[in-house]
Amino acid sequence: MKDAEKKEIINLLKEKKLVIGIKTVLKGINKGKISKILVSSNIFQKNLKKLENVCKALNIPITFLEIKGKELGTQCGKPFNITVLGVKKE
């Protein structure tokens, strides 16, 4: 993971601006509460296609991270894999 990505995730966690998991992120998108998506390198293709379709329609940017879900989970202080993070709107 790039240092800039690590810093961004750490800052977003501190500010409580991250939503974790595909279901929660999709709900947030549908409610208009998500401004950006962060995706791990090992996301399931089915989930990625679902996100890409919704994000393209609503003009929400997707950032592809260079790390796997396990490392992303550890970075977020969680004992499980995380493949999708949503950044809450301000």
Protein Blocks (a to p, Z undefined) as FASTA:
>chain_A
ZZklmmmmmmmmmnopacedjklmmmmmmnopafbdcddfkbcfklmmmmmmmmmmnopa
cdddfbdfklmmmmnopabdcfbdcdddZZ
